[in-house]
Amino acid sequence: RRLLKLRLNCSSVSFSPALISFSLILLQTILLGVVLVCLGLSVDALSLNGRRIEAVGGEGNEAAIRGEKLLKRVRRGWMWNQFFLQEEYTGSDYQYIGKLQSDQDRGDGLVKYILSGEGAGTIFVIDENNGDLHATRRLDREEKAFYVLKATVVNKRTGYKLEPETEFTVKLHDINDNEPHFSKEVYTGSVPERSDIGTSVIQVTATDADDSMYGNSAKLVYSISQGHPYFSVDPNTGVIRTALGPGDMDREQREHYQVVIEAKDMAGQRGGLTGSTVVNITLTDVNDNPPRFTQSIYQFRVPESFKSGAPVGRIRATDRDIGKNAEMYFTIVSGDGMDMFDISTNKDTQEGVITVSKPLDYERKQSYTVEIQVQNTQVDPRFMSTGSKDMATVRISVEDVDEPPLFDKASYLMEVKEDAAVGAAVGSVSAVDPDGTRSPVKYSIDRRTDMDRLFNVHPGNGSIFLLRSLDREETAWHNISVIATEFNNPRQSSHVPVYIRLLDINDNAPTFATVYETFVCEKTKAGQRIQTVSAVDADEPSTGHKFFFSLAPEGAYRSNFTVRDNGDNTAGILTRRASYSRLHQSVYLVPVVITDGDYPMQSSTGTLTVRVCTCDRDGNMELCNAEALSSSPGLSTGALIAILLLIVVLFTALKRQRKQEPLIISKEDVRDNVVSYNDEGGGEEDTQAFDIGALRHPDAAAVLEESAKQRRDIIPTDTLLYSAHRRPAPSASSLIMPPVNMGSRDNGDVREFINQRVLENDCNPTAPPYDSLATYAYEGAGSVAESLSSLGSASSEAEQDYHYLSDWGPRFRKLADLYGSTEAPL
């Protein structure tokens, strides 16, 4: 029988307790195998303590090659399973692992050992002649714990495999060459202040790269090297806990702690390796401190003119806590100024802001005192006590200022009937100077609020009265502003709004709601309703509108239609005949009287237009006259007729106004007594358009025709229509300019000239029907200074030669005749 040969290099193995135990187990396994082989048992696999030993017989492989399926015991050629090698070898030679030997090796040098697998030829080498296995370099178990290799034996001459390829492993024995490492270099933790002893803060964790299956190389123990006596650490779990009680862990005394934790392998025994980490621990705040005022008494001064909401001053309180635990709020708990002042908390600065809540009056009260309390908004029940609030006293002095007049009301509401007479009182306002001097006050209306100057106010007593009549239907409300000003200091003034509501009176008559036009069929029946009418009224009676409809008296006699009041502010138009003739009369105008039910009663007459049309059997209109009712939207016939009449009236008025244009347009148009007529001449041949002799001889120009309808281009007559002693009295339509008194000189010609002009206006039937002012620039004759007009002066014209005007053509012939002849008067 073949024997298994295995040689080990025991000198290279350190005899640790684990290695000795493993060697004993391996020796027991080898002895058990030898016994079984000796007994002739066929064992394919043997497993003991988790290790597997495999053996393959060479003859079995040969039988498999021949394809023979024989059931017989296989003899073992050679067998090995694993080798052990210590890591971190520091020797200079190759590290001997073991020896491989085959039964086929008879020492004749014909057997060759071949190695393959992980690291074969680089990390591991084998002597091909004797099977010695070596490691070429130092190995680290933490990088790779084992290697899988394969070995075979071949004939050097033929290359034929003498043994089948067998797999084995090389395992590295661990040594304690790695220190523990924490997962973080620096840990950060926190715990509330005043926590109980043993409160968990944070857990730290360390690992060791050594093998934890053998020995204590990877068994760690935690300890605290810095942080006593505030914290402790669990040696097995690495949980850090508080070590002092609530009274010693106060954030306001110390907030930050730095703790150093160590982890030692070999179960903390002597000679073990150590790793450390830093843990920064912060005590978080709890609301264990109440706010405190920085001073017990505060004093402020405030002018009495401060409005509601104006700040008076700020007070401050401190809190040793931080964040939300330091948030506070202030309240006024007592004092005579509780109703006059408010206090709020500024969220950014945590200050108490005192403000004015009601108007101050120095003349009424000069100082106030209030008690203010401060406390946290969020209170921790564990630390609540009677000292969780603080109190302070605030004294506020009111300063006197010159104030504007003060009205007794913030606004006024007044009512007046729309038919109130001008000057009627509407109401009154009242204001006084609130200062001790009690300066008198005068009133006025802000005209920016009363642009139409409808109202005025008495400057002394504040009574508001009407300047103009009012109409509620035009404007139902008037909003004005009254100003009160101090006499002694006009810069001190105040405004007050006054709302004036106009009360309605029944001053508008009801009218048709729209223009009604309808039709009636030629063949109908008596009592047939052809139209329903309604009314509107601009007034607004308090009890609502009530309208009554009836046929006008002028249309009641032999009327073709009747009106029936429906009692609901509408009325029906009914026929009174059974037939109508479109050829006899195509249009009927029905006058309807509409009366309201208010006092004083108002009424109006509306006209309904009814056209006679031809209808079918169902009463539908078929044919009317040319001016018949049109179904298309647009102006009605009555409206068109009214527009036409209006155009005719306007055209006639314009023609009359054109005929009565004034002799002189304006005073600025008078130049040297030359009268402008604004009439266009007839050209060169028109010699009757204007006679300048009227200016030289005003006595001859004073004679008028009785009708006073002469054209302006007719030369005035030489005699007056009325003599001076027969002049009629001047009418109210003309305003006579009084004659100018020139001392003792007789101005009869000027007086006669003006009287004739007045007579001409009074007797003119085309004169406008309103007062007019006519101005005349006649100087008269016989002036002491003589005439200043250049028209009567020949001194400058004697030296002027106008014969060249004859060379300018026929258009200037008239001008040449006037200026070229010395005999022609200018």
TAURLIN-V831320 format. One record per residue. RES is the residue in one small letter. OMEGA is omega in whole degrees, 0 to 359 (* if undefined). BURIAL is b if it has 24 or more other C-alpha atoms within 12 Angstrom, else e. D_CENTER is the distance of its C-alpha to the mean C-alpha in whole Angstrom. Layout:
RES:OMEGA:BURIAL:D_CENTER ; RES:OMEGA:BURIAL:D_CENTER
//
This chain:
r:179:e:105 ; r:180:e:103 ; l:177:e:101 ; l:182:b:98 ; k:181:e:98 ; l:179:b:95 ; r:181:e:95 ; l:176:b:92 ; n:185:e:92 ; c:181:e:92 ; s:182:e:92 ; s:184:b:88 ; v:176:b:87 ; s:186:e:86 ; f:173:e:87 ; s:179:e:84 ; p:180:e:84 ; a:181:e:82 ; l:179:b:84 ; i:180:e:87 ; s:180:e:86 ; f:181:e:85 ; s:178:e:88 ; l:179:e:90 ; i:180:e:88 ; l:180:b:89 ; l:177:e:93 ; q:180:e:93 ; t:182:b:91 ; i:180:b:94 ; l:179:e:97 ; l:178:e:96 ; g:179:b:95 ; v:179:e:99 ; v:181:e:100 ; l:178:e:99 ; v:179:e:100 ; c:178:e:103 ; l:177:e:103 ; g:180:e:103 ; l:176:e:99 ; s:181:e:97 ; v:178:b:94 ; d:182:e:91 ; a:179:e:88 ; l:182:e:88 ; s:180:e:85 ; l:178:e:85 ; n:176:e:83 ; g:180:e:80 ; r:186:e:82 ; r:180:e:83 ; i:183:b:87 ; e:177:b:87 ; a:181:b:91 ; v:180:b:92 ; g:179:b:95 ; g:180:b:96 ; e:178:e:99 ; g:178:b:96 ; n:179:e:94 ; e:178:e:98 ; a:179:e:98 ; a:179:e:94 ; i:180:e:95 ; r:178:e:98 ; g:181:e:96 ; e:179:e:99 ; k:183:e:97 ; l:177:e:99 ; l:179:e:99 ; k:181:e:101 ; r:181:e:100 ; v:178:b:98 ; r:182:b:99 ; r:176:b:97 ; g:176:b:97 ; w:187:b:95 ; m:167:b:92 ; w:186:b:89 ; n:183:b:86 ; q:175:b:84 ; f:180:b:84 ; f:184:b:83 ; l:180:b:82 ; q:180:b:80 ; e:174:b:77 ; e:177:e:77 ; y:184:b:81 ; t:181:e:81 ; g:181:e:85 ; s:180:e:86 ; d:175:e:88 ; y:181:b:87 ; q:182:b:86 ; y:181:b:88 ; i:183:b:87 ; g:184:b:90 ; k:175:b:92 ; l:182:b:93 ; q:182:b:96 ; s:175:b:97 ; d:181:b:101 ; q:181:b:101 ; d:182:b:101 ; r:177:e:105 ; g:180:e:105 ; d:177:e:106 ; g:180:e:103 ; l:183:e:103 ; v:179:b:99 ; k:179:b:96 ; y:181:b:93 ; i:182:b:90 ; l:177:b:86 ; s:179:b:83 ; g:185:b:79 ; e:176:e:76 ; g:180:b:77 ; a:180:b:81 ; g:180:e:83 ; t:178:e:80 ; i:182:b:79 ; f:176:b:82 ; v:180:b:86 ; i:174:b:89 ; d:187:b:93 ; e:181:b:94 ; n:184:b:97 ; n:176:b:97 ; g:177:b:94 ; d:184:b:92 ; l:182:b:88 ; h:171:b:87 ; a:188:b:83 ; t:183:e:83 ; r:181:b:80 ; r:183:b:78 ; l:181:b:76 ; d:182:b:73 ; r:181:b:72 ; e:175:e:68 ; e:178:e:68 ; k:188:e:70 ; a:181:e:72 ; f:180:b:75 ; y:179:b:76 ; v:181:b:78 ; l:177:b:81 ; k:180:b:84 ; a:177:b:87 ; t:180:b:90 ; v:181:b:94 ; v:175:b:96 ; n:183:b:99 ; k:185:e:99 ; r:186:e:102 ; t:184:e:100 ; g:181:e:97 ; y:179:e:97 ; k:176:b:95 ; l:178:b:97 ; e:175:b:95 ; p:180:b:91 ; e:183:b:88 ; t:182:b:87 ; e:177:b:83 ; f:182:b:83 ; t:173:b:80 ; v:181:b:80 ; k:181:b:78 ; l:176:b:77 ; h:183:b:78 ; d:169:b:75 ; i:183:b:76 ; n:182:b:73 ; d:180:b:72 ; n:177:b:68 ; e:179:b:66 ; p:178:b:63 ; h:177:b:60 ; f:181:b:57 ; s:177:e:54 ; k:175:e:51 ; e:179:e:53 ; v:176:e:50 ; y:177:b:49 ; t:180:b:46 ; g:180:b:46 ; s:179:b:45 ; v:179:b:46 ; p:176:b:45 ; e:180:b:46 ; r:176:b:49 ; s:179:b:50 ; d:178:e:53 ; i:179:b:56 ; g:177:e:56 ; t:182:b:52 ; s:180:b:52 ; v:182:b:50 ; i:176:b:50 ; q:177:b:52 ; v:183:b:54 ; t:176:b:56 ; a:179:b:59 ; t:178:b:61 ; d:183:b:64 ; a:179:b:65 ; d:184:b:69 ; d:180:b:70 ; s:183:e:70 ; m:184:e:73 ; y:175:e:75 ; g:183:e:76 ; n:183:b:73 ; s:182:b:72 ; a:180:b:68 ; k:189:b:68 ; l:176:b:66 ; v:183:b:66 ; y:176:b:63 ; s:180:b:63 ; i:181:b:61 ; s:178:b:62 ; q:182:e:60 ; g:175:b:58 ; h:0:e:60 ; p:189:e:60 ; y:186:b:57 ; f:175:b:56 ; s:181:b:59 ; v:176:b:59 ; d:185:b:61 ; p:183:b:63 ; n:185:e:63 ; t:182:e:59 ; g:179:b:58 ; v:179:b:56 ; i:182:b:55 ; r:177:b:55 ; t:182:b:54 ; a:179:b:58 ; l:183:e:57 ; g:183:e:56 ; p:182:b:53 ; g:183:e:54 ; d:181:e:55 ; m:183:b:51 ; d:182:b:49 ; r:182:b:46 ; e:176:b:46 ; q:176:e:49 ; r:186:e:49 ; e:187:b:46 ; h:178:b:47 ; y:175:b:51 ; q:184:b:52 ; v:177:b:55 ; v:181:b:57 ; i:177:b:59 ; e:173:b:62 ; a:184:b:63 ; k:178:b:67 ; d:185:b:69 ; m:177:b:72 ; a:178:b:71 ; g:181:b:71 ; q:180:e:74 ; r:183:e:76 ; g:178:e:76 ; g:180:b:72 ; l:187:b:69 ; t:171:b:66 ; g:184:b:63 ; s:176:b:60 ; t:181:b:56 ; v:178:b:54 ; v:176:b:51 ; n:185:b:49 ; i:180:b:48 ; t:174:b:45 ; l:178:b:45 ; t:188:b:42 ; d:167:b:41 ; v:184:b:41 ; n:181:b:40 ; d:180:b:44 ; n:178:b:43 ; p:176:b:42 ; p:180:b:40 ; r:176:b:42 ; f:179:b:41 ; t:175:e:42 ; q:186:e:44 ; s:182:e:45 ; i:177:e:44 ; y:178:b:42 ; q:180:b:42 ; f:175:b:39 ; r:183:b:39 ; v:175:b:36 ; p:181:b:36 ; e:181:b:37 ; s:180:b:34 ; f:179:b:31 ; k:177:e:28 ; s:181:e:27 ; g:179:e:25 ; a:181:e:27 ; p:178:e:28 ; v:181:b:32 ; g:181:b:33 ; r:174:b:33 ; i:187:b:35 ; r:173:b:36 ; a:182:b:38 ; t:178:b:39 ; d:182:b:39 ; r:177:b:41 ; d:181:b:39 ; i:176:b:36 ; g:181:e:33 ; k:179:e:32 ; n:179:b:36 ; a:178:b:35 ; e:185:b:32 ; m:175:b:33 ; y:185:b:32 ; f:177:b:33 ; t:173:b:34 ; i:187:b:36 ; v:180:e:39 ; s:179:e:42 ; g:181:e:43 ; d:178:e:43 ; g:181:b:39 ; m:181:b:37 ; d:185:e:36 ; m:185:b:35 ; f:174:b:33 ; d:176:b:31 ; i:179:b:30 ; s:183:b:28 ; t:174:b:28 ; n:185:e:26 ; k:183:e:25 ; d:185:e:25 ; t:182:e:29 ; q:177:b:30 ; e:175:b:31 ; g:183:b:31 ; v:179:b:29 ; i:181:b:31 ; t:177:b:29 ; v:179:b:30 ; s:178:e:30 ; k:181:e:32 ; p:180:b:33 ; l:179:b:36 ; d:181:b:39 ; y:182:b:42 ; e:181:e:45 ; r:180:e:44 ; k:187:e:44 ; q:183:e:44 ; s:179:b:43 ; y:176:b:42 ; t:179:b:43 ; v:174:b:41 ; e:184:b:41 ; i:180:b:39 ; q:177:b:39 ; v:176:b:37 ; q:181:b:37 ; n:177:b:36 ; t:179:b:33 ; q:184:b:35 ; v:176:b:39 ; d:183:e:41 ; p:182:e:44 ; r:185:e:47 ; f:178:e:46 ; m:178:e:45 ; s:180:e:48 ; t:180:e:48 ; g:181:e:47 ; s:179:b:44 ; k:179:b:42 ; d:183:b:43 ; m:175:b:43 ; a:180:b:42 ; t:180:b:43 ; v:178:b:41 ; r:185:b:42 ; i:178:b:40 ; s:181:b:42 ; v:180:b:40 ; e:181:b:41 ; d:175:b:42 ; v:177:e:40 ; d:186:b:40 ; e:176:b:38 ; p:178:b:37 ; p:183:b:39 ; l:178:b:37 ; f:180:b:37 ; d:177:e:38 ; k:177:e:35 ; a:177:e:32 ; s:182:e:32 ; y:174:b:35 ; l:182:b:35 ; m:179:b:38 ; e:178:b:40 ; v:178:b:43 ; k:184:b:45 ; e:179:b:44 ; d:179:e:48 ; a:183:e:48 ; a:177:e:50 ; v:184:e:49 ; g:179:e:49 ; a:181:b:49 ; a:178:b:47 ; v:182:b:43 ; g:180:b:43 ; s:175:b:43 ; v:182:b:40 ; s:178:b:42 ; a:180:b:41 ; v:175:b:43 ; d:184:b:42 ; p:181:b:42 ; d:181:b:44 ; g:180:e:47 ; t:181:e:48 ; r:179:e:47 ; s:177:b:47 ; p:184:b:47 ; v:173:b:44 ; k:187:b:44 ; y:174:b:42 ; s:179:b:40 ; i:175:b:37 ; d:186:b:34 ; r:174:e:35 ; r:176:e:32 ; t:179:e:31 ; d:184:b:35 ; m:181:e:35 ; d:178:e:38 ; r:178:e:40 ; l:186:b:40 ; f:173:b:41 ; n:181:b:42 ; v:177:b:43 ; h:186:b:46 ; p:184:b:46 ; g:186:e:48 ; n:176:e:47 ; g:179:b:44 ; s:179:b:45 ; i:181:b:43 ; f:186:b:45 ; l:171:b:45 ; l:181:e:45 ; r:179:e:45 ; s:185:e:45 ; l:178:b:42 ; d:182:b:42 ; r:181:b:40 ; e:177:e:39 ; e:178:e:38 ; t:184:e:35 ; a:181:e:35 ; w:173:e:33 ; h:180:b:33 ; n:181:b:31 ; i:179:b:33 ; s:180:b:32 ; v:181:b:35 ; i:174:b:36 ; a:185:b:38 ; t:176:b:40 ; e:177:b:43 ; f:185:e:46 ; n:181:e:47 ; n:183:e:43 ; p:179:e:41 ; r:178:e:38 ; q:181:b:38 ; s:178:b:36 ; s:181:b:34 ; h:174:b:32 ; v:177:b:32 ; p:178:b:31 ; v:180:b:33 ; y:184:b:33 ; i:179:b:36 ; r:179:b:36 ; l:178:b:39 ; l:186:b:42 ; d:167:b:43 ; i:184:b:47 ; n:181:b:48 ; d:179:b:49 ; n:179:b:48 ; a:177:b:50 ; p:179:b:49 ; t:175:b:49 ; f:178:b:49 ; a:178:e:46 ; t:176:e:46 ; v:184:b:49 ; y:171:b:52 ; e:181:b:54 ; t:180:b:56 ; f:176:b:60 ; v:180:b:63 ; c:180:b:65 ; e:178:b:69 ; k:181:b:70 ; t:178:b:68 ; k:182:e:69 ; a:181:e:69 ; g:179:e:66 ; q:178:b:64 ; r:181:b:60 ; i:182:b:59 ; q:172:b:56 ; t:183:b:53 ; v:175:b:52 ; s:186:b:49 ; a:175:b:48 ; v:181:b:45 ; d:180:b:45 ; a:178:b:42 ; d:179:b:43 ; e:179:b:42 ; p:183:e:44 ; s:181:e:44 ; t:181:e:46 ; g:182:e:45 ; h:173:b:46 ; k:184:b:50 ; f:176:b:52 ; f:182:b:55 ; f:177:b:57 ; s:178:b:60 ; l:181:b:62 ; a:181:b:63 ; p:182:e:66 ; e:179:e:67 ; g:182:e:66 ; a:182:e:68 ; y:179:e:72 ; r:182:e:73 ; s:177:e:69 ; n:181:b:68 ; f:178:b:65 ; t:181:b:64 ; v:179:b:61 ; r:179:b:60 ; d:182:b:58 ; n:179:e:56 ; g:179:e:55 ; d:181:e:51 ; n:172:b:50 ; t:179:b:51 ; a:178:b:55 ; g:176:b:57 ; i:185:b:59 ; l:176:b:63 ; t:177:b:66 ; r:180:e:69 ; r:181:e:71 ; a:181:e:72 ; s:177:b:72 ; y:181:b:70 ; s:179:e:72 ; r:180:b:69 ; l:181:e:72 ; h:177:e:73 ; q:186:e:70 ; s:184:b:67 ; v:175:b:64 ; y:176:b:64 ; l:185:b:62 ; v:178:b:61 ; p:182:b:60 ; v:178:b:58 ; v:180:b:58 ; i:183:b:54 ; t:177:b:55 ; d:185:b:52 ; g:182:b:53 ; d:180:b:51 ; y:352:e:53 ; p:186:e:54 ; m:178:e:55 ; q:180:b:54 ; s:176:b:55 ; s:181:b:55 ; t:176:b:56 ; g:184:b:55 ; t:177:b:57 ; l:180:b:57 ; t:180:b:58 ; v:179:b:60 ; r:180:b:62 ; v:184:b:65 ; c:174:b:64 ; t:184:b:66 ; c:175:e:65 ; d:184:e:66 ; r:181:e:67 ; d:179:e:64 ; g:179:e:63 ; n:183:e:61 ; m:177:b:61 ; e:186:e:63 ; l:174:b:64 ; c:177:b:63 ; n:182:e:64 ; a:180:e:63 ; e:184:e:61 ; a:183:b:60 ; l:181:b:56 ; s:180:e:54 ; s:181:e:52 ; s:180:e:49 ; p:179:e:47 ; g:180:e:47 ; l:177:e:49 ; s:181:e:52 ; t:179:e:55 ; g:179:e:55 ; a:179:e:52 ; l:180:e:54 ; i:179:e:57 ; a:179:e:55 ; i:180:e:53 ; l:178:e:56 ; l:179:e:58 ; l:179:e:55 ; i:181:e:56 ; v:181:e:59 ; v:179:e:59 ; l:180:e:57 ; f:179:e:59 ; t:180:e:62 ; a:179:e:60 ; l:179:e:59 ; k:179:e:63 ; r:181:e:64 ; q:179:e:62 ; r:179:e:63 ; k:186:e:66 ; q:176:b:66 ; e:182:e:64 ; p:181:b:65 ; l:178:b:68 ; i:186:e:66 ; i:181:e:62 ; s:181:e:61 ; k:182:e:63 ; e:183:e:62 ; d:181:e:64 ; v:179:e:67 ; r:175:e:69 ; d:178:e:73 ; n:176:b:73 ; v:183:b:72 ; v:179:b:71 ; s:181:b:68 ; y:182:b:69 ; n:177:e:66 ; d:179:e:69 ; e:181:e:69 ; g:182:e:73 ; g:179:e:75 ; g:184:e:76 ; e:185:e:79 ; e:182:e:81 ; d:180:e:80 ; t:183:e:82 ; q:185:e:81 ; a:185:e:77 ; f:178:b:78 ; d:183:b:80 ; i:179:b:80 ; g:178:e:83 ; a:179:b:81 ; l:179:b:80 ; r:184:b:83 ; h:181:b:85 ; p:179:b:82 ; d:180:b:85 ; a:182:b:86 ; a:184:b:82 ; a:182:b:82 ; v:182:b:84 ; l:172:b:82 ; e:181:b:82 ; e:180:e:82 ; s:179:e:79 ; a:181:b:77 ; k:183:e:76 ; q:173:e:77 ; r:182:e:75 ; r:180:b:74 ; d:177:e:76 ; i:180:e:79 ; i:180:b:81 ; p:180:b:82 ; t:185:e:85 ; d:182:e:88 ; t:178:e:88 ; l:178:b:85 ; l:177:b:85 ; y:176:b:85 ; s:184:e:87 ; a:183:e:86 ; h:180:e:88 ; r:183:e:86 ; r:175:e:83 ; p:179:e:81 ; a:181:e:78 ; p:181:e:75 ; s:180:e:72 ; a:184:e:69 ; s:183:e:67 ; s:178:b:68 ; l:185:e:68 ; i:174:b:71 ; m:182:e:70 ; p:181:e:73 ; p:181:e:76 ; v:179:e:76 ; n:182:e:79 ; m:181:e:81 ; g:182:e:83 ; s:183:e:86 ; r:180:e:86 ; d:178:e:86 ; n:182:e:83 ; g:181:e:84 ; d:178:b:83 ; v:180:b:80 ; r:180:b:80 ; e:180:b:81 ; f:181:b:79 ; i:180:b:76 ; n:179:b:78 ; q:179:b:78 ; r:176:b:75 ; v:178:b:74 ; l:180:b:76 ; e:180:b:75 ; n:182:b:72 ; d:183:b:73 ; c:182:b:75 ; n:180:b:72 ; p:181:e:71 ; t:180:b:68 ; a:181:b:67 ; p:184:b:63 ; p:177:e:63 ; y:181:e:62 ; d:181:e:63 ; s:180:e:63 ; l:179:e:64 ; a:180:b:66 ; t:181:b:67 ; y:184:b:70 ; a:182:b:71 ; y:181:b:75 ; e:185:b:77 ; g:181:b:80 ; a:175:b:84 ; g:177:e:86 ; s:179:e:83 ; v:180:e:85 ; a:186:e:83 ; e:185:e:83 ; s:176:e:81 ; l:183:e:78 ; s:177:e:77 ; s:180:e:78 ; l:181:e:79 ; g:182:e:83 ; s:179:e:83 ; a:184:e:86 ; s:181:e:86 ; s:184:e:84 ; e:181:e:84 ; a:181:e:88 ; e:185:e:87 ; q:179:e:85 ; d:181:e:86 ; y:181:e:84 ; h:181:e:87 ; y:178:e:84 ; l:179:e:82 ; s:181:e:85 ; d:184:e:84 ; w:177:e:81 ; g:184:e:81 ; p:182:e:82 ; r:181:e:78 ; f:182:e:79 ; r:180:e:82 ; k:180:e:81 ; l:178:b:80 ; a:178:e:83 ; d:182:b:85 ; l:186:e:83 ; y:183:b:83 ; g:182:b:86 ; s:179:e:89 ; t:182:e:90 ; e:183:e:91 ; a:180:e:88 ; p:175:e:86 ; l:*:b:82
//
